[in-house]
Amino acid sequence: MTLNDMIFRSCIFTDVQATSKEEVFQLLFHALYQEGKVKESFYDAVLAREEEYPTGLELPYCNVAIPHVVPEHVISSALGIAVLRNPVQFAQIGNEDLTVDVKVVFNIALDKNGKQIEILQSLMNMVIDETVMAAIVNAGSPEEIETILRKEGK
C-alpha cells in the first residue's frame, strides 16, 4: 500500500471555512464515512487520540496536522484532506501546552493492513517540501490536490 492507494477525490476539500479542529474532523469524517472507508466510531476516536497525542506540526511554509487512529475504526485505508481558508488551532505534537495555527489537515485512516511508518514517511516528505505545500495550499480544486498528491506520493 502506498499513499496513492489512499487518495479519493471525494475526501479532499479546498477553501474550508472552519472555526475549530472539531469542525474539520467532522467534515473529513463525513467524507470518509460516505466513501465507506471508516466506521461510525472514527470521529470520536480521532477526537480522543488528538487530545492524548496532539498532531499539530509547525513547518516553514505552513503548519499542518496529521491526525490518525488505530485500525479498529477503519474499514479501508484512505486519506482525508482539508485546506483551510483560515487556520485553526491544534495542540503541537510533542508539547500539548503549545498551539499551532494549522492551515492543512491530513486525516489518515489506516486499516489493519496499512503500513503506518511508510505512509507517515511519505506524507512527511511532502509536508516539509515548501514547493509541494505551496501547490496544495494554492490549489483551486480537489482535482488539483489529487494530481499533486499522486505525483508526490509515490
C-alpha positions as MATLAB code, in Angstrom:
seq = 'MTLNDMIFRSCIFTDVQATSKEEVFQLLFHALYQEGKVKESFYDAVLAREEEYPTGLELPYCNVAIPHVVPEHVISSALGIAVLRNPVQFAQIGNEDLTVDVKVVFNIALDKNGKQIEILQSLMNMVIDETVMAAIVNAGSPEEIETILRKEGK';
ca = [
       0.000    0.000    0.000;
       1.209    3.472   -0.918;
      -0.157    6.923   -0.242;
      -1.561    6.922   -3.780;
      -3.797    3.981   -2.864;
      -5.390    6.120   -0.145;
      -6.363    9.146   -2.261;
     -10.032    9.672   -3.082;
     -11.139   12.958   -4.630;
     -14.374   12.937   -2.606;
     -12.262   13.172    0.580;
     -10.291   16.260   -0.497;
     -11.517   19.778    0.318;
     -10.224   23.233   -0.577;
     -11.084   26.616    0.923;
     -12.682   25.051    4.009;
     -14.322   27.530    6.341;
     -13.965   26.091    9.831;
     -13.536   27.689   13.232;
     -12.216   24.645   15.093;
     -10.383   21.375   14.590;
     -13.603   19.588   15.560;
     -15.376   21.125   12.543;
     -12.547   19.973   10.292;
     -12.629   16.472   11.785;
     -16.407   16.352   11.274;
     -16.086   17.326    7.594;
     -13.389   14.742    6.926;
     -15.189   12.052    8.916;
     -18.377   12.512    6.878;
     -16.465   12.301    3.594;
     -14.530    9.199    4.666;
     -17.712    7.624    6.062;
     -19.712    8.339    2.878;
     -16.879    6.779    0.870;
     -17.228    3.652    3.046;
     -13.713    3.960    4.444;
     -14.338    4.435    8.173;
     -16.706    3.243   10.876;
     -19.099    5.453   12.842;
     -16.624    5.366   15.749;
     -13.929    7.103   13.686;
     -14.843   10.718   14.547;
     -14.861   10.143   18.331;
     -11.644    8.129   18.050;
      -9.898   10.974   16.193;
     -11.006   13.470   18.857;
      -9.850   11.226   21.696;
      -6.487   10.490   20.112;
      -5.897   14.162   19.298;
      -6.435   15.008   22.968;
      -3.926   12.394   24.063;
      -1.423   12.718   21.194;
      -1.633   16.139   19.515;
      -0.703   16.282   15.835;
      -0.089   19.968   15.043;
       3.214   20.472   13.232;
       4.916   23.837   12.868;
       6.581   23.911    9.458;
       8.353   26.550    7.344;
       5.691   27.083    4.650;
       2.501   26.344    6.571;
       1.524   24.383    9.646;
      -0.208   21.045    9.228;
      -1.911   18.443   11.385;
      -1.823   14.718   10.697;
      -4.430   13.084   12.936;
      -4.862    9.314   12.763;
      -6.384    6.474   14.796;
      -5.959    2.770   15.419;
      -7.206    0.441   12.643;
     -10.265   -0.810   14.557;
     -12.119    2.367   13.470;
     -11.196    1.961    9.794;
     -12.799   -0.209    7.119;
     -10.376    0.545    4.289;
      -7.349    2.862    4.180;
      -7.925    6.401    2.948;
      -6.742    9.972    3.426;
      -8.978   12.947    4.178;
      -7.513   16.356    3.322;
      -8.759   19.819    4.202;
      -7.079   23.045    3.123;
      -8.472   25.715    5.421;
      -9.360   29.248    4.395;
      -8.254   30.445    7.831;
      -6.024   28.397   10.136;
      -7.449   26.688   13.222;
      -5.590   25.902   16.424;
      -4.164   22.478   17.167;
      -2.025   21.468   20.094;
       1.551   20.967   18.985;
       2.941   17.482   18.553;
       5.270   16.681   21.419;
       4.163   19.679   23.506;
       0.420   19.949   24.082;
       0.941   23.174   26.068;
       1.755   24.971   22.804;
      -0.636   25.530   19.924;
      -0.048   25.968   16.230;
      -2.311   27.582   13.678;
      -2.896   24.807   11.156;
      -3.665   25.510    7.505;
      -3.823   21.936    6.121;
      -5.159   18.788    7.797;
      -4.244   15.316    6.543;
      -6.535   12.855    8.335;
      -5.087    9.365    7.942;
      -7.386    6.345    8.118;
      -5.287    3.172    8.007;
      -6.809   -0.285    8.142;
      -5.046   -3.266    9.716;
      -3.053   -3.833    6.507;
      -1.865   -0.222    6.353;
       1.843    0.457    6.564;
       1.790    3.336    9.059;
       5.504    4.100    9.062;
       5.753    4.149    5.266;
       2.603    6.237    4.856;
       3.680    8.754    7.521;
       7.147    8.976    6.000;
       5.715    9.609    2.538;
       3.359   12.255    3.903;
       6.129   13.902    5.943;
       8.321   14.142    2.835;
       5.520   16.119    1.201;
       4.661   18.437    4.076;
       8.273   19.526    4.616;
       8.626   20.379    0.917;
       7.675   24.055    0.668;
       7.022   23.840   -3.080;
       4.608   20.943   -2.670;
       2.797   22.588    0.234;
       2.511   25.885   -1.648;
       0.934   23.997   -4.554;
      -1.513   22.233   -2.214;
      -2.472   25.418   -0.364;
      -2.944   27.352   -3.606;
      -4.804   24.601   -5.455;
      -8.223   25.666   -6.628;
      -9.887   22.271   -6.590;
      -9.767   18.780   -5.122;
      -8.677   17.560   -8.567;
      -5.556   19.749   -8.435;
      -4.645   18.443   -4.979;
      -5.238   14.869   -6.103;
      -2.832   15.404   -9.032;
      -0.169   16.885   -6.732;
      -0.518   14.071   -4.210;
      -0.391   11.343   -6.845;
       2.767   12.847   -8.319;
       4.468   13.268   -4.933;
       3.034   10.264   -3.071;
       4.831    7.526   -4.945;
];
